[in-house]
Amino acid sequence: MIELLFAGALGLLLWAIASKHALLRTLARVLTGLVALASGIAMGLLFLVGQKAHWTSDGPGMLLVMGGMLFCAIFVVIFGGLFLKSFSSS
């Protein structure tokens, strides 16, 4: 269910970036830029958590930190690319 919601939101965002309406394009640019920035900050904070714990833990904690970093990196690539692409299509 969450995958369909994410795919729908991404589809609407792509539509807004390609839209001829300036307000929709601007809102899509702001949204993609904010998501890319927030994901980059979250990835940096997760890296600091890993550094502080010396990348080891008693349980699956570091695995979650590393998975979270990968998830955030994927978001940075996707939404950062959309953000940069939105300027070339205007």
Phi and psi in degrees as a GROMACS rama.xvg file:
@    title "Ramachandran Plot"
@    xaxis  label "Phi"
@    yaxis  label "Psi"
@TYPE xy
-66.8328  -29.4859  ILE-2
-66.1247  -40.5644  GLU-3
-66.1948  -38.4552  LEU-4
-64.9133  -44.1877  LEU-5
-64.6239  -43.2392  PHE-6
-64.0417  -39.9422  ALA-7
-64.6492  -43.5212  GLY-8
-64.88  -40.2375  ALA-9
-66.1059  -38.4133  LEU-10
-63.5647  -43.7946  GLY-11
-63.7533  -37.0891  LEU-12
-66.5209  -43.0739  LEU-13
-62.4165  -40.9339  LEU-14
-62.4756  -41.7522  TRP-15
-67.2447  -37.0198  ALA-16
-65.5813  -38.2331  ILE-17
-84.7509  -2.49148  ALA-18
-67.4948  152.442  SER-19
-82.2073  -16.1561  LYS-20
-76.8169  122.401  HIS-21
-64.9376  -37.2542  ALA-22
-66.1692  -42.7134  LEU-23
-63.439  -42.0755  LEU-24
-62.3824  -42.4706  ARG-25
-65.9934  -43.4117  THR-26
-62.7785  -39.6459  LEU-27
-65.896  -39.3353  ALA-28
-62.6227  -45.8453  ARG-29
-62.6197  -44.8274  VAL-30
-63.9041  -46.027  LEU-31
-66.7097  -37.1568  THR-32
-64.9315  -41.5919  GLY-33
-66.5847  -40.2622  LEU-34
-66.1663  -42.558  VAL-35
-63.6981  -42.6137  ALA-36
-65.5016  -45.7459  LEU-37
-63.8228  -38.2496  ALA-38
-67.4204  -38.1571  SER-39
-65.0088  -41.254  GLY-40
-65.6021  -43.1114  ILE-41
-62.4708  -39.2803  ALA-42
-64.4214  -40.5923  MET-43
-64.3884  -41.0285  GLY-44
-66.6027  -39.1908  LEU-45
-65.0548  -35.6668  LEU-46
-63.2172  -41.5197  PHE-47
-64.1551  -37.3743  LEU-48
-62.4003  -43.7522  VAL-49
-63.8844  -41.1379  GLY-50
-63.9178  -41.4582  GLN-51
-65.047  -34.4402  LYS-52
-90.9473  6.1922  ALA-53
57.6046  30.2646  HIS-54
58.2595  25.0674  TRP-55
-133.157  152.999  THR-56
-157.609  166.633  SER-57
-75.6127  -28.493  ASP-58
-118.077  -154.182  GLY-59
-83.852  18.1724  PRO-60
-59.7504  -46.6035  GLY-61
-70.5465  -28.5131  MET-62
-64.5812  -39.253  LEU-63
-67.9677  -38.0937  LEU-64
-64.5286  -44.7594  VAL-65
-67.3528  -38.9572  MET-66
-65.0806  -38.6697  GLY-67
-64.1342  -38.1453  GLY-68
-64.5076  -41.0964  MET-69
-64.4207  -44.1846  LEU-70
-59.6689  -44.9122  PHE-71
-66.2872  -38.139  CYS-72
-63.9644  -39.6087  ALA-73
-63.4999  -41.5906  ILE-74
-64.542  -39.3197  PHE-75
-62.3454  -43.4863  VAL-76
-66.0738  -46.7921  VAL-77
-65.4887  -55.5864  ILE-78
-76.762  -30.0504  PHE-79
-66.3904  -39.7297  GLY-80
-64.6811  -41.7379  GLY-81
-63.3474  -39.688  LEU-82
-61.6837  -47.5129  PHE-83
-68.1565  -37.1606  LEU-84
-66.8599  -30.5662  LYS-85
-65.7165  -25.0997  SER-86
-81.1328  -28.4792  PHE-87
-79.9941  -17.9816  SER-88
-92.8855  -0.205483  SER-89
